[in-house]
């Protein structure tokens, strides 16, 4: 603002695509940096979505080691590269991930529609550097309890990814309804209907319910796999999500109740279809006599 001139809001911020270019990041790297909280965003008051302020871009560019340091914080690796970072075999790395000891940050589907998990390189380096994890990395055999879990077919990668993705969504939520929507994103419609029996509240909640990360066209097999990965399937996980959703919904309704239709909002066709009011008792005899006479 200079004198009587007010700088338009869009001049003080930019869209994610432009911010990614100015920071030297690919779009996926930029989105991950936002999810991890490395880059702060603000709501786009004009058309929804998020924007990045100029001051935030200046802050990122002024950081030590920019842009390599920022790229390093969002670097993701697959199983082979992750195993090399931790100096273990690919088989040992996969077992650690199945046990939930290292957490995926993303996934994609290969051409065979198999799920390929990706991990933050920083997370893996920190795990390997922790002396307490030495036996898990170097012991010839896994401890009996963990080996029993693996023999039983345990694979916690989807659940640990959901927990991390929920953290991302809640971080971006701006109000209680958005937080409730983030929790609802991981429950199937049956659970949501049980927790939110009111149809107006449920409809309003669904407006804030994010979908799974985009994989394929809606309704495609790839999209169906992504939807399944997004939906909680462990009883303990479901119970925890239900409890948190019930609490968040109560807070949301207390702060801003879900909108409900008013009498003026009833469509005219519905009003016209309503039965006409009954004739007064005193008029029925006269009207009936006139109708018979007309006939």
Secondary structure in CASP SS format (residue, H / E / C, confidence):
PFRMAT SS
TARGET T0000
AUTHOR 0000-0000-0000
METHOD secondary structure of the structure
MODEL  1
X C 1.00
X E 1.00
X C 1.00
X C 1.00
X E 1.00
X C 1.00
X C 1.00
X C 1.00
X H 1.00
X H 1.00
X H 1.00
X C 1.00
X E 1.00
X E 1.00
X E 1.00
X H 1.00
X H 1.00
X H 1.00
X H 1.00
X H 1.00
X H 1.00
X H 1.00
X H 1.00
X C 1.00
X C 1.00
X C 1.00
X H 1.00
X H 1.00
X H 1.00
X H 1.00
X H 1.00
X H 1.00
X H 1.00
X H 1.00
X H 1.00
X C 1.00
X C 1.00
X C 1.00
X C 1.00
X C 1.00
X C 1.00
X E 1.00
X E 1.00
X C 1.00
X C 1.00
X C 1.00
X C 1.00
X C 1.00
X C 1.00
X E 1.00
X E 1.00
X E 1.00
X E 1.00
X H 1.00
X H 1.00
X H 1.00
X H 1.00
X H 1.00
X H 1.00
X H 1.00
X H 1.00
X C 1.00
X C 1.00
X C 1.00
X C 1.00
X C 1.00
X C 1.00
X H 1.00
X H 1.00
X H 1.00
X H 1.00
X H 1.00
X H 1.00
X C 1.00
X C 1.00
X E 1.00
X E 1.00
X C 1.00
X H 1.00
X H 1.00
X H 1.00
X H 1.00
X H 1.00
X H 1.00
X H 1.00
X H 1.00
X C 1.00
X C 1.00
X C 1.00
X H 1.00
X H 1.00
X H 1.00
X H 1.00
X H 1.00
X H 1.00
X H 1.00
X H 1.00
X H 1.00
X C 1.00
X C 1.00
X C 1.00
X C 1.00
X C 1.00
X C 1.00
X C 1.00
X E 1.00
X E 1.00
X E 1.00
X E 1.00
X C 1.00
X C 1.00
X C 1.00
X C 1.00
X C 1.00
X E 1.00
X E 1.00
X E 1.00
X E 1.00
X E 1.00
X E 1.00
X H 1.00
X H 1.00
X H 1.00
X H 1.00
X H 1.00
X H 1.00
X H 1.00
X H 1.00
X H 1.00
X C 1.00
X H 1.00
X H 1.00
X H 1.00
X H 1.00
X H 1.00
X H 1.00
X H 1.00
X H 1.00
X C 1.00
X C 1.00
X C 1.00
X C 1.00
X C 1.00
X H 1.00
X H 1.00
X H 1.00
X H 1.00
X H 1.00
X H 1.00
X H 1.00
X H 1.00
X C 1.00
X C 1.00
X C 1.00
X C 1.00
X C 1.00
X H 1.00
X H 1.00
X H 1.00
X H 1.00
X H 1.00
X H 1.00
X H 1.00
X H 1.00
X H 1.00
X H 1.00
X H 1.00
X H 1.00
X H 1.00
X H 1.00
X H 1.00
X H 1.00
X C 1.00
X C 1.00
X C 1.00
X H 1.00
X H 1.00
X H 1.00
X H 1.00
X H 1.00
X H 1.00
X H 1.00
X H 1.00
X H 1.00
X C 1.00
X C 1.00
X C 1.00
X C 1.00
X H 1.00
X H 1.00
X H 1.00
X H 1.00
X H 1.00
X H 1.00
X H 1.00
X C 1.00
X C 1.00
X C 1.00
X H 1.00
X H 1.00
X H 1.00
X H 1.00
X H 1.00
X H 1.00
X H 1.00
X H 1.00
X H 1.00
X C 1.00
X C 1.00
X C 1.00
X C 1.00
X C 1.00
X C 1.00
X C 1.00
X C 1.00
X C 1.00
X C 1.00
X C 1.00
X C 1.00
X C 1.00
X H 1.00
X H 1.00
X H 1.00
X H 1.00
X H 1.00
X H 1.00
X H 1.00
X H 1.00
X H 1.00
X H 1.00
X C 1.00
X C 1.00
X C 1.00
X C 1.00
X H 1.00
X H 1.00
X H 1.00
X H 1.00
X H 1.00
X H 1.00
X H 1.00
X H 1.00
X H 1.00
X H 1.00
X H 1.00
X H 1.00
X H 1.00
X H 1.00
X H 1.00
X H 1.00
X H 1.00
X H 1.00
X H 1.00
X H 1.00
X H 1.00
X C 1.00
X C 1.00
X C 1.00
X C 1.00
X C 1.00
X C 1.00
X C 1.00
X H 1.00
X H 1.00
X H 1.00
X C 1.00
X C 1.00
X H 1.00
X H 1.00
X H 1.00
X H 1.00
X H 1.00
X H 1.00
X C 1.00
X C 1.00
X C 1.00
X C 1.00
X C 1.00
X C 1.00
X C 1.00
X H 1.00
X H 1.00
X H 1.00
X H 1.00
X H 1.00
X H 1.00
X H 1.00
X H 1.00
X H 1.00
X H 1.00
X H 1.00
X H 1.00
X H 1.00
X H 1.00
X C 1.00
END
